[in-house]
Amino acid sequence: MDLEIAASYGTRRRGLLGRDGIDGALLITPCNSVHTFRMRFAIDVAYLDKELTVVDIHTLRPGRLAMPRWKARHVLEAEAGAMARWGLRPGTKVSMTGGA
């Protein structure tokens, strides 16, 4: 899957705002809470700890605020339903590799 990384203040703040969807996922780091205000589509949110293990997963409709997950250090966002298709669930270790 394609992965975008939001690691600067500006890219973390912007996230998926203003988009109609996403192919793949967006990794926001550091991050432990998100919102979907002004978003155009529902998203799956996977909270990852410092070892990239999934702590929690939720689907958020537009206009929602997620409570912080204190053990989370990163957030992975994708279109609603993607996490289930990818087999992600709490306890899953996420790995990332570079690609062309």
C-alpha positions in Angstrom: 0.0 0.0 0.0 1.1 3.6 -0.5 2.0 5.4 2.7 2.3 9.1 3.2 4.1 10.4 6.2 3.1 13.6 8.1 6.0 14.4 10.4 6.2 18.2 10.2 3.9 20.5 12.1 2.2 21.7 8.9 1.7 18.2 7.5 0.4 16.8 10.8 -2.0 19.7 11.2 -3.3 19.4 7.6 -3.6 15.6 7.7 -6.4 14.5 5.3 -8.3 17.8 5.4 -9.6 19.0 2.0 -9.3 15.6 0.3 -12.0 13.5 -1.2 -10.2 10.3 -0.2 -6.8 8.6 0.1 -5.1 5.7 -1.7 -3.2 3.8 0.9 -2.7 5.5 4.3 -1.3 8.5 6.1 1.1 8.0 9.1 1.0 11.0 11.5 3.9 11.1 13.8 4.1 12.0 16.7 0.4 11.9 17.4 -2.0 10.2 19.8 -5.4 11.9 19.0 -7.2 13.0 15.8 -10.4 14.7 14.7 -12.4 14.6 11.6 -13.8 18.2 11.6 -14.1 19.6 8.0 -13.3 16.1 6.6 -15.3 14.8 3.6 -15.2 11.1 4.3 -15.1 8.6 7.2 -11.7 7.2 8.2 -10.2 4.3 10.0 -7.7 5.3 12.7 -5.1 2.9 14.1 -3.2 4.1 17.1 0.4 2.8 17.2 2.8 2.6 20.1 6.5 3.4 19.9 7.2 -0.1 18.6 4.5 0.3 15.8 2.2 -2.1 17.5 -1.5 -1.3 17.1 -3.0 -0.1 20.4 -6.5 0.6 19.2 -8.5 1.1 16.0 -11.7 3.1 15.5 -13.7 4.3 12.5 -14.6 8.0 12.7 -17.2 9.8 10.6 -16.7 13.4 9.6 -17.2 15.9 12.5 -15.9 13.7 15.3 -13.1 14.1 17.9 -11.2 11.0 19.1 -10.0 10.8 22.7 -6.2 10.6 23.1 -4.7 7.1 23.5 -1.9 7.7 26.0 0.2 4.7 24.9 0.0 5.8 21.2 3.0 7.6 19.6 1.7 7.5 16.0 -1.6 7.4 14.1 -2.3 5.6 10.9 -5.3 7.0 8.9 -7.0 5.3 5.9 -10.4 5.3 4.3 -13.1 3.6 6.4 -12.9 -0.2 6.0 -9.3 -0.3 5.0 -7.9 -1.5 8.4 -10.2 -4.6 8.3 -9.2 -5.4 4.7 -5.6 -5.2 5.7 -6.2 -7.4 8.7 -5.1 -4.8 11.3 -6.3 -5.2 14.8 -5.0 -4.4 18.3 -1.7 -6.3 18.9 -0.7 -6.3 15.2 2.8 -5.1 14.6 3.0 -2.7 11.6 6.1 -2.8 9.4 7.2 -0.3 6.8 9.6 -0.7 4.0 10.8 1.7 1.3 9.7 1.3 -2.2 9.9 2.9 -5.6 
